[in-house]
Amino acid sequence: MATPSLEPLLALSHDLGREDRRLAILGEGNTSMRLSPETFAVKASGSNLATLSAAGLSACRFRGLLDLLERRAASDTTIEETLLDARVDAAARKPSVEAMFHAWLLTLPGVNFVGHTHPVAVNGVLCSPKAAAFARRRLFPDEIVCCGPASVLVPYTDPGLKLAQAIRRGVETFRRQHGIVPRVILLQNHGLIALGATPAAVLAATLMTVKAAEITLGAAALGGPRYITPADVARIARRQDEHYRQKTLGL
């Protein structure tokens, strides 16, 4: 079987790394793409999303990283060795420490791409007492179309193994409650993760979450946001015309 082209992942990375979008600066953020049932590509540690090239990606095996998630604890040395051992090519650069949560998220149904960024506007909300409401509620129809009826909120957790395990717990709880895979995961005092079958879905969920954050911050100056009712959220999520629009937009 031919190895999939890395161009879709590189294009997504460049879109997320654009300086004018204020989603990630310097080495912030990371992206990943499923390559096969056994492997995935993820941004290497220290790479820049805006200028990412194939040399800044690392192809990794799922198995060792997924096995690590089953451990209650692991030393920094063990985590470092596991990340290096996961590489398909031992000469490739070390994958990001967040490759652990990328590996698990890429095993979810329909998830082929993951984009993790640190948007200024989104972190403005996630570093406030309003983070839970922002994750749970919706402000406008297109937010539902691109980001789903709600987002997962993960309390601040030390990046690495503990964060990957916290993300897994949050997503599993969300799936039990909603019966679907989330499109957006919000990391308190950290940033956001967008999931999707296509790069377009990841980019749309990211940009629409940023728009929702900007509206939230603007509405705070006028007395606070006015959210759509749960009944109206459910109605938008079920509408056939919105499902058609999701399909045509590659979401």
Secondary structure, DSSP 4 states (H G I P E B T S, - for coil): -PPPPSHHHHHHHHHHH-GGGTS--TT--EEEEE-SSSEEEEEBTT--GGG--GGGEEEEEHHHHHHHHTSS---HHHHHHHHHHTBSSTTSPPBPTTHHHHHHHTTSTT--EEEEE--HHHHHHHTSTTHHHHHH--SSHHHHHHH-S--EEE----TTHHHHHHHHHHHHHHHHHHSS--SEEEETTTEEEEEESSHHHHHHHHHHHHHHHHHHHHHHTTTS--PPPHHHHHHHHH-HHHHHHHHHTT-
